[in-house]
Amino acid sequence: MTLDVLSLAAPGVRTLQPYVPGKPLEELERQYGVQNAIKLASNENPLGPSPLALAAARAALPDIARYPDGGGFALKRALSARLGVDTGQITLGNGSSDVIEFAARIFLAPGDEAVFSQHAFAMYRIITQAIGGRCVEVPARDWGHDLDAMARAVTAHTRLVFITNPNNPTGTWFGRAALRAFLERVPTRVLVVLDEAYFEYADDPDYPDGIALLNEFPNLIVARTFSKVYGLAGLRVGYSLSSAALADLLNRVRPPFNVNSLALAAAEAALADDEHLRKTVQLNRDGMHQLADGFRGLGLAHIPSAGNFVCVEVGDAARVYEQLLRRGVIVRPVANYGMPRHLRVTVGLPEENRRFLEALQAALQS
């Protein structure tokens, strides 16, 4: 007897395509027998985590037989002091995607609409569809969010809007006036999730800080993470900032102990290491210039990025991606984002960037 499990699944789940992460180094080495490969596919910090964070995680190891602090008191206190918000405005997640999903679970019912941009983070569609919501994808403008068009796309059926600044995978961003104008146009009955996973990398003077707008816009939720600039992707810890009333709702659906003990300790310590943060941001700035110069030397167009990654147009991206794999370099194809001619490349260490550019030149000529 066989069971058609697909027929038992909720309608929104039946046609879902799972999120595809960057290829692990171990998988590449198994498939191709490549040694000493480099991975520039998942927007990870090439410097790794802060030494303070590593020490804190090690110190927490003896207590892993016990459950973590379910309320994350110490980390919330550190975030409160760092960001100037009340601890009651903070919701902790197993990565920022966790708190983004909480928002969707609370505010979307089957048939409700969620608005997001073309070329935006794939999880917005996955989360919305899994719940049974209706995805409203607004065409991008110059690879980035068309906030005017997104505001016009809001209807009586819209409950949630996802915006990302800087955007992943394109690296595009919008400024203070554009964000404020957009929030002023969105009805307060519609929740706006502002995903700022790459906030710390953006250094343009006009780049907005979503936290500064929380008091003016009670329907705003700002999501951030320790996975990127803080180098804690493997521990999975993120958070959202909102009004205390919204945080109360988010915490109602938050699973107990969703952030583990090592992650809580490491994240708290990472916040205190300003020097590691400075080095990370400077390395990224220098690496972005290195990659941009390399692309120009190869005659390739790229999308200017405010994150720790950059999309480069290479023509037949699937072929070039395969050729890079054979040369021991993993980047990220983004055809699933409607960008079949581009590859997304994480900014690495100087030697990694150089090796990628050399492999890219060889791949283009093969």
Number of C-alpha atoms within 10 A of each C-alpha: 3 4 7 8 8 11 9 10 12 13 15 17 18 14 12 13 10 10 10 8 9 15 16 13 17 12 11 20 16 10 10 12 12 17 13 9 18 20 25 25 22 21 27 23 24 20 16 16 24 24 14 19 25 19 13 20 20 13 13 16 12 9 11 11 8 8 12 19 16 15 15 21 12 15 22 22 16 17 20 17 12 11 11 11 20 16 20 17 19 27 27 29 28 20 25 24 22 21 28 26 20 20 23 24 17 13 16 21 15 14 15 18 25 29 25 27 25 19 23 25 19 17 14 21 21 20 24 27 23 20 20 19 24 21 19 19 16 20 16 17 12 10 19 24 26 19 22 12 15 22 19 12 17 20 13 10 12 23 22 23 24 21 22 25 26 27 25 28 25 30 24 20 21 18 14 14 12 14 19 15 13 17 20 13 13 19 16 14 12 19 25 24 23 23 25 22 26 24 22 21 20 21 13 10 8 11 18 21 16 21 18 12 17 18 11 11 18 17 20 24 26 25 29 25 28 26 23 24 29 24 23 25 21 11 20 22 26 27 23 28 28 28 19 17 11 22 21 16 15 24 18 12 14 19 13 13 16 19 23 19 22 22 25 26 24 28 31 21 20 23 19 15 15 11 10 20 20 13 12 24 20 13 19 25 18 14 23 24 12 16 24 18 13 19 19 11 11 14 11 14 14 19 19 16 20 25 31 29 28 25 24 21 18 23 14 13 21 18 14 24 22 16 19 21 23 19 21 22 25 26 22 23 22 19 14 11 16 11 18 16 17 27 27 25 24 28 28 27 17 17 10 19 21 16 15 25 19 14 20 22 16 14 19 17 8 9
